[in-house]
Amino acid sequence: MANTNLANAKTAKNDEFYTQYQDIQKEMNAYLEYNPDVFRGKTVLLPCDDPEWSNFTKFFAQNFEAFGLKKLISTSYAVESKRIKDWHPTLFEKESPYYDADKSRTNGKIFVLDKDINGDGRFNINDLQWSYLDGDGDFRSDEVKALRNEADIIITNPPFSLFREFMSWLMETNKQFVIIGSQNAVSYKEIFPLIKENKVWFGVGFKGGATHFISNYQDIATAGNHIEGMIRVSGVVWYTNIDHGRRHESLPLMTMEDNILYSKHKEIKGRGYIHYENYDAIDVPFTDAIPSDYEGVMGVPLTFLDKYCPEQFEIIGHPHGDYGLQLGLKPYPRELKKLNKGLRDGDLYYMKEGIPELPYRRILIRKKQ
């Protein structure tokens, strides 16, 4: 399935996607395997969350002692800001002495875990304290910014409709983070420079670049991929600046000669690699077809970033539109526009049987010398 659900969320600005516990566990385990003390002594903030439903809050509360956390903070948006229909407060909230019917709709909530409340000698989910925020819980508010500034690590599944703003909000500080977003966000002007400069990279990710989220959106997945009460979303990744082991695993690759002889891809086997018309680089349509011995620049799919090892390759740029013009891509001859109206100055193209063709989104890379 394409990113239909993500597009719908951006259009409606209704971003109720809840992450599965197993997906959170798998991702966090990758950082712990690389550095067992990655969370030790740290304050973790889970903004844009819904602590009463969230598996993020549950996961970190249950593992508070095992990870050696100093403090856990989780915040939620107000119900009215999320535009939820047929909403009712949970029994947890209504039975609490802090319950306020008006604030329940207009104010966000904050959950904090930093002490043994019940005196059982342990720090866990039973020790979470909660109260209403002064505002609606928007991450852009001064109230939540103050929590951001207090935290060491920020982890969440932010609203897809506000991903650009959320990333900019993160980068205002020098915090570590792990967040979920669309893979296509790589091409955003706010994101790609961070990827190129190795300030942000992909996490371990979801199998096949897709996962199921708990959501009320209509699921258009095939019957074999459908899970009741959930939707399947493709093209989602974890963005992070916390190191993990897979990031430093070099891709096992064949030489150019061996790829031409033995590649499993019909586009390469017996044919070789197409050279772009307006930039000195070859097109490599599959990550596993990157030639190990090619010294020049290569255009590779965005999915390459799932397996990008900074010790093996360097990222040159994002050859599309203004990015491409800045890289020096030659403008296309005007007469080619008649043959392919999709051509834009700044986009890569190659000739195929006399017709200019655009490859699907590429990034330019080069082997480390």
MOKA-V223150 format. One record per residue. N is the residue number from 1. RES is the residue in one small letter. SS is DSSP state (H for helix, E for strand, - for the rest). OMEGA is omega in whole degrees, -180 to 180 (* if undefined). Layout:
n: (N:N)
res: (RES:RES)
ss: (SS:SS)
omega: (OMEGA:OMEGA)
This chain:
n: (1:2:3:4:5:6:7:8:9:10:11:12:13:14:15:16:17:18:19:20:21:22:23:24:25:26:27:28:29:30:31:32:33:34:35:36:37:38:39:40:41:42:43:44:45:46:47:48:49:50:51:52:53:54:55:56:57:58:59:60:61:62:63:64:65:66:67:68:69:70:71:72:73:74:75:76:77:78:79:80:81:82:83:84:85:86:87:88:89:90:91:92:93:94:95:96:97:98:99:100:101:102:103:104:105:106:107:108:109:110:111:112:113:114:115:116:117:118:119:120:121:122:123:124:125:126:127:128:129:130:131:132:133:134:135:136:137:138:139:140:141:142:143:144:145:146:147:148:149:150:151:152:153:154:155:156:157:158:159:160:161:162:163:164:165:166:167:168:169:170:171:172:173:174:175:176:177:178:179:180:181:182:183:184:185:186:187:188:189:190:191:192:193:194:195:196:197:198:199:200:201:202:203:204:205:206:207:208:209:210:211:212:213:214:215:216:217:218:219:220:221:222:223:224:225:226:227:228:229:230:231:232:233:234:235:236:237:238:239:240:241:242:243:244:245:246:247:248:249:250:251:252:253:254:255:256:257:258:259:260:261:262:263:264:265:266:267:268:269:270:271:272:273:274:275:276:277:278:279:280:281:282:283:284:285:286:287:288:289:290:291:292:293:294:295:296:297:298:299:300:301:302:303:304:305:306:307:308:309:310:311:312:313:314:315:316:317:318:319:320:321:322:323:324:325:326:327:328:329:330:331:332:333:334:335:336:337:338:339:340:341:342:343:344:345:346:347:348:349:350:351:352:353:354:355:356:357:358:359:360:361:362:363:364:365:366:367:368:369)
res: (m:a:n:t:n:l:a:n:a:k:t:a:k:n:d:e:f:y:t:q:y:q:d:i:q:k:e:m:n:a:y:l:e:y:n:p:d:v:f:r:g:k:t:v:l:l:p:c:d:d:p:e:w:s:n:f:t:k:f:f:a:q:n:f:e:a:f:g:l:k:k:l:i:s:t:s:y:a:v:e:s:k:r:i:k:d:w:h:p:t:l:f:e:k:e:s:p:y:y:d:a:d:k:s:r:t:n:g:k:i:f:v:l:d:k:d:i:n:g:d:g:r:f:n:i:n:d:l:q:w:s:y:l:d:g:d:g:d:f:r:s:d:e:v:k:a:l:r:n:e:a:d:i:i:i:t:n:p:p:f:s:l:f:r:e:f:m:s:w:l:m:e:t:n:k:q:f:v:i:i:g:s:q:n:a:v:s:y:k:e:i:f:p:l:i:k:e:n:k:v:w:f:g:v:g:f:k:g:g:a:t:h:f:i:s:n:y:q:d:i:a:t:a:g:n:h:i:e:g:m:i:r:v:s:g:v:v:w:y:t:n:i:d:h:g:r:r:h:e:s:l:p:l:m:t:m:e:d:n:i:l:y:s:k:h:k:e:i:k:g:r:g:y:i:h:y:e:n:y:d:a:i:d:v:p:f:t:d:a:i:p:s:d:y:e:g:v:m:g:v:p:l:t:f:l:d:k:y:c:p:e:q:f:e:i:i:g:h:p:h:g:d:y:g:l:q:l:g:l:k:p:y:p:r:e:l:k:k:l:n:k:g:l:r:d:g:d:l:y:y:m:k:e:g:i:p:e:l:p:y:r:r:i:l:i:r:k:k:q)
ss: (-:-:-:H:H:H:H:H:H:H:H:H:-:-:-:-:-:E:E:-:H:H:H:H:H:H:H:H:H:H:H:H:H:H:-:-:-:-:-:-:-:-:E:E:E:E:E:E:E:-:-:-:-:-:H:H:H:H:H:H:H:H:-:H:H:H:H:-:-:-:E:E:E:E:E:E:-:-:H:H:H:H:-:-:-:-:-:-:-:-:H:H:H:H:-:-:-:-:-:-:H:H:H:H:H:H:-:-:E:E:E:E:E:-:-:-:-:-:-:-:-:-:-:-:H:H:H:-:E:E:E:E:-:-:-:-:-:-:-:-:-:H:H:H:H:H:H:H:H:H:-:-:E:E:E:E:-:-:-:H:H:H:H:H:H:H:H:H:H:H:H:-:-:-:-:E:E:E:E:E:E:E:H:H:H:H:H:-:-:-:-:H:H:H:H:H:-:-:-:-:E:E:-:-:-:-:H:H:H:E:E:E:E:E:-:-:-:-:-:-:-:-:H:H:H:-:-:-:-:E:E:E:E:E:-:E:E:E:E:E:-:-:-:-:H:H:H:H:-:-:-:-:-:-:-:H:H:H:H:H:H:H:-:-:-:-:-:-:-:-:-:-:-:E:E:-:-:-:-:-:E:E:E:E:-:-:H:H:H:-:-:-:-:-:-:-:E:E:E:E:E:H:H:H:H:H:H:-:-:-:-:-:E:E:E:E:E:-:-:-:H:H:H:H:H:H:H:-:-:-:-:-:-:H:H:H:H:H:-:-:-:-:-:-:-:-:-:-:-:E:E:E:-:-:E:E:E:-:-:-:-:E:E:E:E:E:E:-:-)
omega: (179:-177:-178:-178:177:179:178:180:180:-179:-177:-174:179:-164:-179:176:180:-173:179:179:-176:178:178:-178:-180:-178:-178:178:180:178:179:178:180:180:-177:-178:-174:-179:-173:178:-174:170:-178:177:176:-179:179:-172:170:-169:-178:-179:-166:172:174:-180:180:-177:-176:176:-179:-178:-176:-178:-179:-180:-179:-179:174:-176:176:179:179:-179:180:171:172:-179:-177:180:180:177:-179:177:176:-178:173:179:180:176:178:-178:-174:-178:180:177:-180:-174:177:-174:-179:-180:180:-180:-169:-176:172:178:174:175:-178:174:178:179:179:-175:-174:173:-180:177:-179:174:-180:-174:179:-179:177:174:-180:175:176:171:177:-179:-175:177:178:-177:-179:-179:178:-179:-180:175:179:177:176:-178:178:-173:172:-177:179:-175:180:169:-172:178:-180:-178:-177:-173:179:-178:-179:179:177:177:178:-173:174:-179:180:-177:170:-178:171:-177:179:177:177:176:-179:178:177:-175:179:-180:178:-172:-170:178:179:177:-177:-177:180:172:178:178:178:172:179:170:-179:-179:180:179:-179:177:176:175:173:-174:176:177:176:179:179:178:177:-176:-178:-179:-175:173:-176:179:-177:173:177:-179:179:177:177:-178:170:173:-176:167:175:-174:175:-171:-176:-179:-177:176:-180:176:173:-173:175:175:178:-180:-179:176:-179:-179:-167:-176:177:-178:-177:179:-177:-174:178:-177:-178:-173:179:176:179:-180:-172:176:-177:-180:176:178:178:-172:-179:-178:-178:177:176:-180:-175:-173:-180:-174:-175:-178:-179:172:-175:-179:176:-179:175:-176:175:-174:-177:175:-175:176:-177:-177:169:179:-178:-178:-178:-167:179:176:-177:177:-179:178:178:178:179:175:-178:176:-178:175:-175:-177:179:180:179:-178:179:-176:179:-179:174:173:-179:177:174:170:174:-179:177:-178:176:-179:177:-180:176:173:174:-172:-178:162:-179:-180:175:179:175:-179:*)
